[in-house]
């Protein structure tokens, strides 16, 4: 079992807790930074869509 934290899942959790994307803890340009950004954007994008639809 891999006990390393998954940056994508960490970012999704952060976005749900309203932690801004600028809080990405990984070095800019790293794979982890990109994964974190993608995870955060996924949740933030879903939220924006839901808000614009009124749900």
Secondary structure by P-SEA (a helix, b strand, c coil): ccccccaaaaaaaaaaacccccccccccccaaaaaaaaaaaaaaaaaaaaaaacc
